[in-house]
Amino acid sequence: MAENPKHVTVRLRVPPELRDKISKSSEQYNRSMNADMVARLEQSFEAQISHEFEMHMMEIMLKEQQDKINSLIQSVDNLTKIVQGGI
């Protein structure tokens, strides 16, 4: 047996309903049930990475918007002081 196999065997128990869904999906995509499960698992991890990237970008945009809001608040405060001071 190879020292670094390209694939390992994993035993997985699934409910019969899920097995039926996997079977139908594998037929639809013309691939084995194993290939269908591997593709679905890989896709789930890719989606997770994409979601994490989107969350990171949203955090950056939120920080930028908060900085703009803070700047506007400071400008309003400065203008209010000027108006109240009669300048």
N, CA, C and O atoms as a Maestro MAE file, in Angstrom:
{
 s_m_m2io_version
 :::
 2.0.0
}

f_m_ct {
 s_m_title
 :::
 protein
 m_atom[348] {
  # First column is atom index #
  i_m_mmod_type
  r_m_x_coord
  r_m_y_coord
  r_m_z_coord
  i_m_residue_number
  s_m_chain_name
  s_m_pdb_residue_name
  s_m_pdb_atom_name
  i_m_atomic_number
  :::
  1 25 0.839 -1.187 0.000 1 A "MET " " N  " 7
  2 3 0.000 0.000 0.000 1 A "MET " " CA " 6
  3 2 0.881 1.247 0.000 1 A "MET " " C  " 6
  4 15 1.935 1.249 0.635 1 A "MET " " O  " 8
  5 25 0.485 2.270 -0.674 2 A "ALA " " N  " 7
  6 3 1.257 3.510 -0.777 2 A "ALA " " CA " 6
  7 2 1.313 4.213 0.571 2 A "ALA " " C  " 6
  8 15 0.376 4.152 1.367 2 A "ALA " " O  " 8
  9 25 2.457 4.895 0.809 3 A "GLU " " N  " 7
  10 3 2.622 5.608 2.074 3 A "GLU " " CA " 6
  11 2 1.703 6.815 2.171 3 A "GLU " " C  " 6
  12 15 1.157 7.085 3.241 3 A "GLU " " O  " 8
  13 25 1.522 7.540 1.088 4 A "ASN " " N  " 7
  14 3 0.665 8.720 1.055 4 A "ASN " " CA " 6
  15 2 -0.454 8.517 0.037 4 A "ASN " " C  " 6
  16 15 -0.374 9.017 -1.086 4 A "ASN " " O  " 8
  17 25 -1.485 7.792 0.422 5 A "PRO " " N  " 7
  18 3 -2.560 7.546 -0.545 5 A "PRO " " CA " 6
  19 2 -3.282 8.838 -0.914 5 A "PRO " " C  " 6
  20 15 -3.382 9.763 -0.108 5 A "PRO " " O  " 8
  21 25 -3.782 8.883 -2.149 6 A "LYS " " N  " 7
  22 3 -4.523 10.064 -2.597 6 A "LYS " " CA " 6
  23 2 -5.897 10.120 -1.951 6 A "LYS " " C  " 6
  24 15 -6.492 11.190 -1.830 6 A "LYS " " O  " 8
  25 25 -6.397 8.960 -1.536 7 A "HIS " " N  " 7
  26 3 -7.710 8.888 -0.911 7 A "HIS " " CA " 6
  27 2 -7.644 7.975 0.303 7 A "HIS " " C  " 6
  28 15 -6.856 7.030 0.338 7 A "HIS " " O  " 8
  29 25 -8.464 8.261 1.286 8 A "VAL " " N  " 7
  30 3 -8.582 7.398 2.457 8 A "VAL " " CA " 6
  31 2 -10.033 6.951 2.564 8 A "VAL " " C  " 6
  32 15 -10.945 7.610 2.065 8 A "VAL " " O  " 8
  33 25 -10.220 5.834 3.216 9 A "THR " " N  " 7
  34 3 -11.567 5.317 3.406 9 A "THR " " CA " 6
  35 2 -12.154 5.896 4.680 9 A "THR " " C  " 6
  36 15 -11.525 5.879 5.738 9 A "THR " " O  " 8
  37 25 -13.374 6.410 4.560 10 A "VAL " " N  " 7
  38 3 -14.093 6.948 5.713 10 A "VAL " " CA " 6
  39 2 -15.452 6.266 5.760 10 A "VAL " " C  " 6
  40 15 -16.205 6.283 4.786 10 A "VAL " " O  " 8
  41 25 -15.750 5.672 6.892 11 A "ARG " " N  " 7
  42 3 -17.069 5.043 7.042 11 A "ARG " " CA " 6
  43 2 -18.020 6.094 7.589 11 A "ARG " " C  " 6
  44 15 -17.714 6.787 8.559 11 A "ARG " " O  " 8
  45 25 -19.162 6.197 6.959 12 A "LEU " " N  " 7
  46 3 -20.122 7.235 7.321 12 A "LEU " " CA " 6
  47 2 -21.513 6.632 7.391 12 A "LEU " " C  " 6
  48 15 -21.958 5.953 6.466 12 A "LEU " " O  " 8
  49 25 -22.191 6.887 8.497 13 A "ARG " " N  " 7
  50 3 -23.581 6.442 8.632 13 A "ARG " " CA " 6
  51 2 -24.485 7.629 8.358 13 A "ARG " " C  " 6
  52 15 -24.304 8.707 8.924 13 A "ARG " " O  " 8
  53 25 -25.456 7.423 7.488 14 A "VAL " " N  " 7
  54 3 -26.409 8.486 7.157 14 A "VAL " " CA " 6
  55 2 -27.823 7.915 7.218 14 A "VAL " " C  " 6
  56 15 -28.020 6.713 7.037 14 A "VAL " " O  " 8
  57 25 -28.802 8.777 7.471 15 A "PRO " " N  " 7
  58 3 -30.190 8.310 7.449 15 A "PRO " " CA " 6
  59 2 -30.571 7.841 6.041 15 A "PRO " " C  " 6
  60 15 -30.032 8.341 5.054 15 A "PRO " " O  " 8
  61 25 -31.486 6.895 5.949 16 A "PRO " " N  " 7
  62 3 -31.895 6.376 4.635 16 A "PRO " " CA " 6
  63 2 -32.372 7.472 3.683 16 A "PRO " " C  " 6
  64 15 -32.116 7.409 2.481 16 A "PRO " " O  " 8
  65 25 -33.063 8.474 4.222 17 A "GLU " " N  " 7
  66 3 -33.564 9.559 3.374 17 A "GLU " " CA " 6
  67 2 -32.410 10.327 2.722 17 A "GLU " " C  " 6
  68 15 -32.489 10.713 1.555 17 A "GLU " " O  " 8
  69 25 -31.343 10.542 3.490 18 A "LEU " " N  " 7
  70 3 -30.189 11.253 2.946 18 A "LEU " " CA " 6
  71 2 -29.482 10.394 1.901 18 A "LEU " " C  " 6
  72 15 -29.035 10.900 0.872 18 A "LEU " " O  " 8
  73 25 -29.386 9.107 2.168 19 A "ARG " " N  " 7
  74 3 -28.779 8.202 1.191 19 A "ARG " " CA " 6
  75 2 -29.553 8.252 -0.123 19 A "ARG " " C  " 6
  76 15 -28.957 8.259 -1.200 19 A "ARG " " O  " 8
  77 25 -30.879 8.287 -0.032 20 A "ASP " " N  " 7
  78 3 -31.705 8.364 -1.242 20 A "ASP " " CA " 6
  79 2 -31.443 9.662 -2.004 20 A "ASP " " C  " 6
  80 15 -31.379 9.663 -3.233 20 A "ASP " " O  " 8
  81 25 -31.294 10.753 -1.278 21 A "LYS " " N  " 7
  82 3 -31.008 12.047 -1.924 21 A "LYS " " CA " 6
  83 2 -29.653 12.011 -2.627 21 A "LYS " " C  " 6
  84 15 -29.503 12.506 -3.744 21 A "LYS " " O  " 8
  85 25 -28.668 11.412 -1.947 22 A "ILE " " N  " 7
  86 3 -27.329 11.305 -2.543 22 A "ILE " " CA " 6
  87 2 -27.384 10.425 -3.791 22 A "ILE " " C  " 6
  88 15 -26.759 10.732 -4.806 22 A "ILE " " O  " 8
  89 25 -28.130 9.344 -3.704 23 A "SER " " N  " 7
  90 3 -28.260 8.438 -4.850 23 A "SER " " CA " 6
  91 2 -28.884 9.154 -6.047 23 A "SER " " C  " 6
  92 15 -28.394 9.031 -7.169 23 A "SER " " O  " 8
  93 25 -29.958 9.898 -5.812 24 A "LYS " " N  " 7
  94 3 -30.613 10.635 -6.901 24 A "LYS " " CA " 6
  95 2 -29.690 11.702 -7.477 24 A "LYS " " C  " 6
  96 15 -29.631 11.894 -8.691 24 A "LYS " " O  " 8
  97 25 -28.974 12.391 -6.599 25 A "SER " " N  " 7
  98 3 -28.052 13.429 -7.059 25 A "SER " " CA " 6
  99 2 -26.932 12.826 -7.898 25 A "SER " " C  " 6
  100 15 -26.561 13.368 -8.939 25 A "SER " " O  " 8
  101 25 -26.397 11.697 -7.434 26 A "SER " " N  " 7
  102 3 -25.299 11.067 -8.180 26 A "SER " " CA " 6
  103 2 -25.771 10.611 -9.565 26 A "SER " " C  " 6
  104 15 -25.019 10.692 -10.537 26 A "SER " " O  " 8
  105 25 -27.004 10.138 -9.652 27 A "GLU " " N  " 7
  106 3 -27.551 9.757 -10.959 27 A "GLU " " CA " 6
  107 2 -27.733 10.986 -11.847 27 A "GLU " " C  " 6
  108 15 -27.434 10.954 -13.041 27 A "GLU " " O  " 8
  109 25 -28.225 12.063 -11.247 28 A "GLN " " N  " 7
  110 3 -28.459 13.297 -12.007 28 A "GLN " " CA " 6
  111 2 -27.159 13.832 -12.600 28 A "GLN " " C  " 6
  112 15 -27.133 14.285 -13.744 28 A "GLN " " O  " 8
  113 25 -26.078 13.777 -11.816 29 A "TYR " " N  " 7
  114 3 -24.794 14.315 -12.272 29 A "TYR " " CA " 6
  115 2 -23.909 13.251 -12.917 29 A "TYR " " C  " 6
  116 15 -22.758 13.515 -13.265 29 A "TYR " " O  " 8
  117 25 -24.464 12.038 -13.072 30 A "ASN " " N  " 7
  118 3 -23.755 10.950 -13.734 30 A "ASN " " CA " 6
  119 2 -22.396 10.674 -13.089 30 A "ASN " " C  " 6
  120 15 -21.363 10.620 -13.758 30 A "ASN " " O  " 8
  121 25 -22.435 10.505 -11.780 31 A "ARG " " N  " 7
  122 3 -21.207 10.173 -11.046 31 A "ARG " " CA " 6
  123 2 -21.563 9.198 -9.932 31 A "ARG " " C  " 6
  124 15 -22.735 8.997 -9.614 31 A "ARG " " O  " 8
  125 25 -20.545 8.604 -9.352 32 A "SER " " N  " 7
  126 3 -20.788 7.649 -8.276 32 A "SER " " CA " 6
  127 2 -21.281 8.385 -7.030 32 A "SER " " C  " 6
  128 15 -21.118 9.598 -6.895 32 A "SER " " O  " 8
  129 25 -21.880 7.623 -6.135 33 A "MET " " N  " 7
  130 3 -22.326 8.237 -4.883 33 A "MET " " CA " 6
  131 2 -21.126 8.794 -4.120 33 A "MET " " C  " 6
  132 15 -21.214 9.859 -3.510 33 A "MET " " O  " 8
  133 25 -20.016 8.077 -4.155 34 A "ASN " " N  " 7
  134 3 -18.816 8.554 -3.483 34 A "ASN " " CA " 6
  135 2 -18.361 9.887 -4.071 34 A "ASN " " C  " 6
  136 15 -18.059 10.824 -3.331 34 A "ASN " " O  " 8
  137 25 -18.311 9.974 -5.397 35 A "ALA " " N  " 7
  138 3 -17.888 11.216 -6.053 35 A "ALA " " CA " 6
  139 2 -18.853 12.350 -5.733 35 A "ALA " " C  " 6
  140 15 -18.434 13.495 -5.564 35 A "ALA " " O  " 8
  141 25 -20.142 12.034 -5.649 36 A "ASP " " N  " 7
  142 3 -21.139 13.049 -5.326 36 A "ASP " " CA " 6
  143 2 -20.927 13.574 -3.904 36 A "ASP " " C  " 6
  144 15 -20.980 14.781 -3.666 36 A "ASP " " O  " 8
  145 25 -20.686 12.658 -2.962 37 A "MET " " N  " 7
  146 3 -20.457 13.084 -1.573 37 A "MET " " CA " 6
  147 2 -19.180 13.911 -1.452 37 A "MET " " C  " 6
  148 15 -19.159 14.920 -0.748 37 A "MET " " O  " 8
  149 25 -18.122 13.492 -2.131 38 A "VAL " " N  " 7
  150 3 -16.864 14.242 -2.092 38 A "VAL " " CA " 6
  151 2 -17.066 15.638 -2.674 38 A "VAL " " C  " 6
  152 15 -16.599 16.623 -2.103 38 A "VAL " " O  " 8
  153 25 -17.756 15.726 -3.801 39 A "ALA " " N  " 7
  154 3 -18.001 17.031 -4.433 39 A "ALA " " CA " 6
  155 2 -18.805 17.936 -3.506 39 A "ALA " " C  " 6
  156 15 -18.508 19.124 -3.382 39 A "ALA " " O  " 8
  157 25 -19.815 17.378 -2.861 40 A "ARG " " N  " 7
  158 3 -20.643 18.176 -1.953 40 A "ARG " " CA " 6
  159 2 -19.850 18.637 -0.731 40 A "ARG " " C  " 6
  160 15 -20.013 19.771 -0.279 40 A "ARG " " O  " 8
  161 25 -19.010 17.782 -0.202 41 A "LEU " " N  " 7
  162 3 -18.182 18.183 0.942 41 A "LEU " " CA " 6
  163 2 -17.205 19.286 0.548 41 A "LEU " " C  " 6
  164 15 -17.050 20.273 1.267 41 A "LEU " " O  " 8
  165 25 -16.548 19.115 -0.596 42 A "GLU " " N  " 7
  166 3 -15.617 20.148 -1.062 42 A "GLU " " CA " 6
  167 2 -16.336 21.474 -1.267 42 A "GLU " " C  " 6
  168 15 -15.824 22.529 -0.893 42 A "GLU " " O  " 8
  169 25 -17.519 21.419 -1.858 43 A "GLN " " N  " 7
  170 3 -18.297 22.635 -2.103 43 A "GLN " " CA " 6
  171 2 -18.673 23.317 -0.789 43 A "GLN " " C  " 6
  172 15 -18.684 24.546 -0.717 43 A "GLN " " O  " 8
  173 25 -18.977 22.546 0.238 44 A "SER " " N  " 7
  174 3 -19.357 23.150 1.520 44 A "SER " " CA " 6
  175 2 -18.187 23.906 2.139 44 A "SER " " C  " 6
  176 15 -18.388 24.952 2.756 44 A "SER " " O  " 8
  177 25 -16.970 23.393 1.982 45 A "PHE " " N  " 7
  178 3 -15.809 24.092 2.526 45 A "PHE " " CA " 6
  179 2 -15.483 25.339 1.717 45 A "PHE " " C  " 6
  180 15 -15.074 26.355 2.279 45 A "PHE " " O  " 8
  181 25 -15.660 25.268 0.399 46 A "GLU " " N  " 7
  182 3 -15.442 26.450 -0.439 46 A "GLU " " CA " 6
  183 2 -16.438 27.545 -0.080 46 A "GLU " " C  " 6
  184 15 -16.081 28.722 -0.038 46 A "GLU " " O  " 8
  185 25 -17.674 27.166 0.177 47 A "ALA " " N  " 7
  186 3 -18.703 28.139 0.559 47 A "ALA " " CA " 6
  187 2 -18.353 28.774 1.893 47 A "ALA " " C  " 6
  188 15 -18.593 29.964 2.099 47 A "ALA " " O  " 8
  189 25 -17.788 27.991 2.798 48 A "GLN " " N  " 7
  190 3 -17.412 28.516 4.108 48 A "GLN " " CA " 6
  191 2 -16.312 29.556 3.960 48 A "GLN " " C  " 6
  192 15 -16.365 30.605 4.603 48 A "GLN " " O  " 8
  193 25 -15.320 29.283 3.128 49 A "ILE " " N  " 7
  194 3 -14.233 30.235 2.901 49 A "ILE " " CA " 6
  195 2 -14.781 31.503 2.273 49 A "ILE " " C  " 6
  196 15 -14.393 32.606 2.658 49 A "ILE " " O  " 8
  197 25 -15.681 31.355 1.309 50 A "SER " " N  " 7
  198 3 -16.290 32.508 0.658 50 A "SER " " CA " 6
  199 2 -17.073 33.334 1.665 50 A "SER " " C  " 6
  200 15 -17.011 34.563 1.647 50 A "SER " " O  " 8
  201 25 -17.807 32.666 2.539 51 A "HIS " " N  " 7
  202 3 -18.589 33.362 3.561 51 A "HIS " " CA " 6
  203 2 -17.667 34.125 4.512 51 A "HIS " " C  " 6
  204 15 -17.952 35.268 4.868 51 A "HIS " " O  " 8
  205 25 -16.575 33.504 4.918 52 A "GLU " " N  " 7
  206 3 -15.626 34.170 5.818 52 A "GLU " " CA " 6
  207 2 -15.022 35.400 5.147 52 A "GLU " " C  " 6
  208 15 -14.840 36.427 5.801 52 A "GLU " " O  " 8
  209 25 -14.708 35.316 3.854 53 A "PHE " " N  " 7
  210 3 -14.165 36.455 3.124 53 A "PHE " " CA " 6
  211 2 -15.196 37.575 3.053 53 A "PHE " " C  " 6
  212 15 -14.867 38.741 3.271 53 A "PHE " " O  " 8
  213 25 -16.447 37.222 2.747 54 A "GLU " " N  " 7
  214 3 -17.509 38.225 2.681 54 A "GLU " " CA " 6
  215 2 -17.694 38.913 4.030 54 A "GLU " " C  " 6
  216 15 -17.880 40.128 4.086 54 A "GLU " " O  " 8
  217 25 -17.645 38.149 5.106 55 A "MET " " N  " 7
  218 3 -17.789 38.731 6.444 55 A "MET " " CA " 6
  219 2 -16.638 39.691 6.731 55 A "MET " " C  " 6
  220 15 -16.845 40.757 7.310 55 A "MET " " O  " 8
  221 25 -15.443 39.319 6.333 56 A "HIS " " N  " 7
  222 3 -14.283 40.190 6.537 56 A "HIS " " CA " 6
  223 2 -14.458 41.499 5.764 56 A "HIS " " C  " 6
  224 15 -14.198 42.579 6.296 56 A "HIS " " O  " 8
  225 25 -14.897 41.398 4.517 57 A "MET " " N  " 7
  226 3 -15.110 42.602 3.712 57 A "MET " " CA " 6
  227 2 -16.216 43.474 4.299 57 A "MET " " C  " 6
  228 15 -16.115 44.701 4.271 57 A "MET " " O  " 8
  229 25 -17.255 42.863 4.824 58 A "MET " " N  " 7
  230 3 -18.337 43.625 5.443 58 A "MET " " CA " 6
  231 2 -17.846 44.350 6.696 58 A "MET " " C  " 6
  232 15 -18.254 45.481 6.961 58 A "MET " " O  " 8
  233 25 -16.977 43.705 7.462 59 A "GLU " " N  " 7
  234 3 -16.410 44.354 8.646 59 A "GLU " " CA " 6
  235 2 -15.598 45.584 8.251 59 A "GLU " " C  " 6
  236 15 -15.669 46.619 8.914 59 A "GLU " " O  " 8
  237 25 -14.832 45.473 7.178 60 A "ILE " " N  " 7
  238 3 -14.037 46.607 6.694 60 A "ILE " " CA " 6
  239 2 -14.957 47.736 6.255 60 A "ILE " " C  " 6
  240 15 -14.728 48.893 6.608 60 A "ILE " " O  " 8
  241 25 -15.997 47.415 5.487 61 A "MET " " N  " 7
  242 3 -16.928 48.447 5.020 61 A "MET " " CA " 6
  243 2 -17.672 49.084 6.188 61 A "MET " " C  " 6
  244 15 -17.903 50.293 6.193 61 A "MET " " O  " 8
  245 25 -18.046 48.284 7.165 62 A "LEU " " N  " 7
  246 3 -18.727 48.809 8.347 62 A "LEU " " CA " 6
  247 2 -17.829 49.782 9.095 62 A "LEU " " C  " 6
  248 15 -18.290 50.833 9.539 62 A "LEU " " O  " 8
  249 25 -16.559 49.444 9.239 63 A "LYS " " N  " 7
  250 3 -15.605 50.338 9.919 63 A "LYS " " CA " 6
  251 2 -15.473 51.643 9.148 63 A "LYS " " C  " 6
  252 15 -15.456 52.716 9.752 63 A "LYS " " O  " 8
  253 25 -15.380 51.569 7.823 64 A "GLU " " N  " 7
  254 3 -15.277 52.782 7.008 64 A "GLU " " CA " 6
  255 2 -16.518 53.657 7.170 64 A "GLU " " C  " 6
  256 15 -16.407 54.877 7.296 64 A "GLU " " O  " 8
  257 25 -17.691 53.041 7.167 65 A "GLN " " N  " 7
  258 3 -18.932 53.801 7.340 65 A "GLN " " CA " 6
  259 2 -19.000 54.429 8.729 65 A "GLN " " C  " 6
  260 15 -19.440 55.569 8.877 65 A "GLN " " O  " 8
  261 25 -18.567 53.692 9.737 66 A "GLN " " N  " 7
  262 3 -18.567 54.235 11.101 66 A "GLN " " CA " 6
  263 2 -17.609 55.413 11.203 66 A "GLN " " C  " 6
  264 15 -17.910 56.394 11.883 66 A "GLN " " O  " 8
  265 25 -16.463 55.332 10.543 67 A "ASP " " N  " 7
  266 3 -15.521 56.456 10.533 67 A "ASP " " CA " 6
  267 2 -16.147 57.684 9.874 67 A "ASP " " C  " 6
  268 15 -15.975 58.803 10.358 67 A "ASP " " O  " 8
  269 25 -16.873 57.479 8.773 68 A "LYS " " N  " 7
  270 3 -17.544 58.598 8.103 68 A "LYS " " CA " 6
  271 2 -18.614 59.208 9.004 68 A "LYS " " C  " 6
  272 15 -18.738 60.430 9.087 68 A "LYS " " O  " 8
  273 25 -19.379 58.363 9.670 69 A "ILE " " N  " 7
  274 3 -20.412 58.857 10.588 69 A "ILE " " CA " 6
  275 2 -19.782 59.660 11.711 69 A "ILE " " C  " 6
  276 15 -20.271 60.736 12.057 69 A "ILE " " O  " 8
  277 25 -18.709 59.150 12.276 70 A "ASN " " N  " 7
  278 3 -18.030 59.871 13.359 70 A "ASN " " CA " 6
  279 2 -17.512 61.222 12.879 70 A "ASN " " C  " 6
  280 15 -17.580 62.210 13.610 70 A "ASN " " O  " 8
  281 25 -16.996 61.268 11.657 71 A "SER " " N  " 7
  282 3 -16.511 62.525 11.095 71 A "SER " " CA " 6
  283 2 -17.657 63.518 10.909 71 A "SER " " C  " 6
  284 15 -17.505 64.703 11.205 71 A "SER " " O  " 8
  285 25 -18.796 63.042 10.424 72 A "LEU " " N  " 7
  286 3 -19.960 63.908 10.260 72 A "LEU " " CA " 6
  287 2 -20.473 64.416 11.606 72 A "LEU " " C  " 6
  288 15 -20.846 65.583 11.729 72 A "LEU " " O  " 8
  289 25 -20.493 63.563 12.591 73 A "ILE " " N  " 7
  290 3 -20.916 63.983 13.935 73 A "ILE " " CA " 6
  291 2 -19.992 65.068 14.458 73 A "ILE " " C  " 6
  292 15 -20.448 66.051 15.042 73 A "ILE " " O  " 8
  293 25 -18.698 64.893 14.250 74 A "GLN " " N  " 7
  294 3 -17.730 65.900 14.694 74 A "GLN " " CA " 6
  295 2 -17.960 67.222 13.966 74 A "GLN " " C  " 6
  296 15 -17.882 68.286 14.580 74 A "GLN " " O  " 8
  297 25 -18.239 67.168 12.672 75 A "SER " " N  " 7
  298 3 -18.509 68.387 11.900 75 A "SER " " CA " 6
  299 2 -19.764 69.088 12.410 75 A "SER " " C  " 6
  300 15 -19.775 70.311 12.551 75 A "SER " " O  " 8
  301 25 -20.809 68.332 12.684 76 A "VAL " " N  " 7
  302 3 -22.045 68.920 13.221 76 A "VAL " " CA " 6
  303 2 -21.774 69.551 14.582 76 A "VAL " " C  " 6
  304 15 -22.257 70.650 14.855 76 A "VAL " " O  " 8
  305 25 -21.023 68.886 15.426 77 A "ASP " " N  " 7
  306 3 -20.683 69.444 16.742 77 A "ASP " " CA " 6
  307 2 -19.917 70.752 16.590 77 A "ASP " " C  " 6
  308 15 -20.195 71.723 17.295 77 A "ASP " " O  " 8
  309 25 -18.962 70.781 15.679 78 A "ASN " " N  " 7
  310 3 -18.178 72.006 15.458 78 A "ASN " " CA " 6
  311 2 -19.063 73.137 14.945 78 A "ASN " " C  " 6
  312 15 -18.939 74.271 15.406 78 A "ASN " " O  " 8
  313 25 -19.950 72.849 14.004 79 A "LEU " " N  " 7
  314 3 -20.857 73.869 13.473 79 A "LEU " " CA " 6
  315 2 -21.824 74.361 14.549 79 A "LEU " " C  " 6
  316 15 -22.137 75.549 14.612 79 A "LEU " " O  " 8
  317 25 -22.290 73.453 15.384 80 A "THR " " N  " 7
  318 3 -23.190 73.834 16.477 80 A "THR " " CA " 6
  319 2 -22.489 74.792 17.429 80 A "THR " " C  " 6
  320 15 -23.090 75.772 17.870 80 A "THR " " O  " 8
  321 25 -21.245 74.528 17.748 81 A "LYS " " N  " 7
  322 3 -20.481 75.415 18.638 81 A "LYS " " CA " 6
  323 2 -20.307 76.792 18.008 81 A "LYS " " C  " 6
  324 15 -20.398 77.813 18.691 81 A "LYS " " O  " 8
  325 25 -20.059 76.813 16.710 82 A "ILE " " N  " 7
  326 3 -19.881 78.095 16.010 82 A "ILE " " CA " 6
  327 2 -21.182 78.889 16.043 82 A "ILE " " C  " 6
  328 15 -21.175 80.084 16.339 82 A "ILE " " O  " 8
  329 25 -22.307 78.222 15.737 83 A "VAL " " N  " 7
  330 3 -23.607 78.903 15.717 83 A "VAL " " CA " 6
  331 2 -23.979 79.384 17.116 83 A "VAL " " C  " 6
  332 15 -24.472 80.501 17.271 83 A "VAL " " O  " 8
  333 25 -23.755 78.580 18.111 84 A "GLN " " N  " 7
  334 3 -24.104 78.959 19.480 84 A "GLN " " CA " 6
  335 2 -23.191 80.058 20.011 84 A "GLN " " C  " 6
  336 15 -23.587 80.836 20.879 84 A "GLN " " O  " 8
  337 25 -21.990 80.118 19.496 85 A "GLY " " N  " 7
  338 3 -21.046 81.144 19.939 85 A "GLY " " CA " 6
  339 2 -21.246 82.465 19.229 85 A "GLY " " C  " 6
  340 15 -20.610 83.456 19.588 85 A "GLY " " O  " 8
  341 25 -22.105 82.506 18.241 86 A "GLY " " N  " 7
  342 3 -22.385 83.742 17.534 86 A "GLY " " CA " 6
  343 2 -21.306 84.134 16.559 86 A "GLY " " C  " 6
  344 15 -21.234 85.296 16.160 86 A "GLY " " O  " 8
  345 25 -20.488 83.224 16.174 87 A "ILE " " N  " 7
  346 3 -19.405 83.543 15.252 87 A "ILE " " CA " 6
  347 2 -19.875 83.446 13.832 87 A "ILE " " C  " 6
  348 15 -19.097 83.681 12.907 87 A "ILE " " O  " 8
  :::
 }
 m_bond[347] {
  # First column is bond index #
  i_m_from
  i_m_to
  i_m_order
  :::
  1 1 2 1
  2 2 3 1
  3 3 4 2
  4 3 5 1
  5 5 6 1
  6 6 7 1
  7 7 8 2
  8 7 9 1
  9 9 10 1
  10 10 11 1
  11 11 12 2
  12 11 13 1
  13 13 14 1
  14 14 15 1
  15 15 16 2
  16 15 17 1
  17 17 18 1
  18 18 19 1
  19 19 20 2
  20 19 21 1
  21 21 22 1
  22 22 23 1
  23 23 24 2
  24 23 25 1
  25 25 26 1
  26 26 27 1
  27 27 28 2
  28 27 29 1
  29 29 30 1
  30 30 31 1
  31 31 32 2
  32 31 33 1
  33 33 34 1
  34 34 35 1
  35 35 36 2
  36 35 37 1
  37 37 38 1
  38 38 39 1
  39 39 40 2
  40 39 41 1
  41 41 42 1
  42 42 43 1
  43 43 44 2
  44 43 45 1
  45 45 46 1
  46 46 47 1
  47 47 48 2
  48 47 49 1
  49 49 50 1
  50 50 51 1
  51 51 52 2
  52 51 53 1
  53 53 54 1
  54 54 55 1
  55 55 56 2
  56 55 57 1
  57 57 58 1
  58 58 59 1
  59 59 60 2
  60 59 61 1
  61 61 62 1
  62 62 63 1
  63 63 64 2
  64 63 65 1
  65 65 66 1
  66 66 67 1
  67 67 68 2
  68 67 69 1
  69 69 70 1
  70 70 71 1
  71 71 72 2
  72 71 73 1
  73 73 74 1
  74 74 75 1
  75 75 76 2
  76 75 77 1
  77 77 78 1
  78 78 79 1
  79 79 80 2
  80 79 81 1
  81 81 82 1
  82 82 83 1
  83 83 84 2
  84 83 85 1
  85 85 86 1
  86 86 87 1
  87 87 88 2
  88 87 89 1
  89 89 90 1
  90 90 91 1
  91 91 92 2
  92 91 93 1
  93 93 94 1
  94 94 95 1
  95 95 96 2
  96 95 97 1
  97 97 98 1
  98 98 99 1
  99 99 100 2
  100 99 101 1
  101 101 102 1
  102 102 103 1
  103 103 104 2
  104 103 105 1
  105 105 106 1
  106 106 107 1
  107 107 108 2
  108 107 109 1
  109 109 110 1
  110 110 111 1
  111 111 112 2
  112 111 113 1
  113 113 114 1
  114 114 115 1
  115 115 116 2
  116 115 117 1
  117 117 118 1
  118 118 119 1
  119 119 120 2
  120 119 121 1
  121 121 122 1
  122 122 123 1
  123 123 124 2
  124 123 125 1
  125 125 126 1
  126 126 127 1
  127 127 128 2
  128 127 129 1
  129 129 130 1
  130 130 131 1
  131 131 132 2
  132 131 133 1
  133 133 134 1
  134 134 135 1
  135 135 136 2
  136 135 137 1
  137 137 138 1
  138 138 139 1
  139 139 140 2
  140 139 141 1
  141 141 142 1
  142 142 143 1
  143 143 144 2
  144 143 145 1
  145 145 146 1
  146 146 147 1
  147 147 148 2
  148 147 149 1
  149 149 150 1
  150 150 151 1
  151 151 152 2
  152 151 153 1
  153 153 154 1
  154 154 155 1
  155 155 156 2
  156 155 157 1
  157 157 158 1
  158 158 159 1
  159 159 160 2
  160 159 161 1
  161 161 162 1
  162 162 163 1
  163 163 164 2
  164 163 165 1
  165 165 166 1
  166 166 167 1
  167 167 168 2
  168 167 169 1
  169 169 170 1
  170 170 171 1
  171 171 172 2
  172 171 173 1
  173 173 174 1
  174 174 175 1
  175 175 176 2
  176 175 177 1
  177 177 178 1
  178 178 179 1
  179 179 180 2
  180 179 181 1
  181 181 182 1
  182 182 183 1
  183 183 184 2
  184 183 185 1
  185 185 186 1
  186 186 187 1
  187 187 188 2
  188 187 189 1
  189 189 190 1
  190 190 191 1
  191 191 192 2
  192 191 193 1
  193 193 194 1
  194 194 195 1
  195 195 196 2
  196 195 197 1
  197 197 198 1
  198 198 199 1
  199 199 200 2
  200 199 201 1
  201 201 202 1
  202 202 203 1
  203 203 204 2
  204 203 205 1
  205 205 206 1
  206 206 207 1
  207 207 208 2
  208 207 209 1
  209 209 210 1
  210 210 211 1
  211 211 212 2
  212 211 213 1
  213 213 214 1
  214 214 215 1
  215 215 216 2
  216 215 217 1
  217 217 218 1
  218 218 219 1
  219 219 220 2
  220 219 221 1
  221 221 222 1
  222 222 223 1
  223 223 224 2
  224 223 225 1
  225 225 226 1
  226 226 227 1
  227 227 228 2
  228 227 229 1
  229 229 230 1
  230 230 231 1
  231 231 232 2
  232 231 233 1
  233 233 234 1
  234 234 235 1
  235 235 236 2
  236 235 237 1
  237 237 238 1
  238 238 239 1
  239 239 240 2
  240 239 241 1
  241 241 242 1
  242 242 243 1
  243 243 244 2
  244 243 245 1
  245 245 246 1
  246 246 247 1
  247 247 248 2
  248 247 249 1
  249 249 250 1
  250 250 251 1
  251 251 252 2
  252 251 253 1
  253 253 254 1
  254 254 255 1
  255 255 256 2
  256 255 257 1
  257 257 258 1
  258 258 259 1
  259 259 260 2
  260 259 261 1
  261 261 262 1
  262 262 263 1
  263 263 264 2
  264 263 265 1
  265 265 266 1
  266 266 267 1
  267 267 268 2
  268 267 269 1
  269 269 270 1
  270 270 271 1
  271 271 272 2
  272 271 273 1
  273 273 274 1
  274 274 275 1
  275 275 276 2
  276 275 277 1
  277 277 278 1
  278 278 279 1
  279 279 280 2
  280 279 281 1
  281 281 282 1
  282 282 283 1
  283 283 284 2
  284 283 285 1
  285 285 286 1
  286 286 287 1
  287 287 288 2
  288 287 289 1
  289 289 290 1
  290 290 291 1
  291 291 292 2
  292 291 293 1
  293 293 294 1
  294 294 295 1
  295 295 296 2
  296 295 297 1
  297 297 298 1
  298 298 299 1
  299 299 300 2
  300 299 301 1
  301 301 302 1
  302 302 303 1
  303 303 304 2
  304 303 305 1
  305 305 306 1
  306 306 307 1
  307 307 308 2
  308 307 309 1
  309 309 310 1
  310 310 311 1
  311 311 312 2
  312 311 313 1
  313 313 314 1
  314 314 315 1
  315 315 316 2
  316 315 317 1
  317 317 318 1
  318 318 319 1
  319 319 320 2
  320 319 321 1
  321 321 322 1
  322 322 323 1
  323 323 324 2
  324 323 325 1
  325 325 326 1
  326 326 327 1
  327 327 328 2
  328 327 329 1
  329 329 330 1
  330 330 331 1
  331 331 332 2
  332 331 333 1
  333 333 334 1
  334 334 335 1
  335 335 336 2
  336 335 337 1
  337 337 338 1
  338 338 339 1
  339 339 340 2
  340 339 341 1
  341 341 342 1
  342 342 343 1
  343 343 344 2
  344 343 345 1
  345 345 346 1
  346 346 347 1
  347 347 348 2
  :::
 }
}
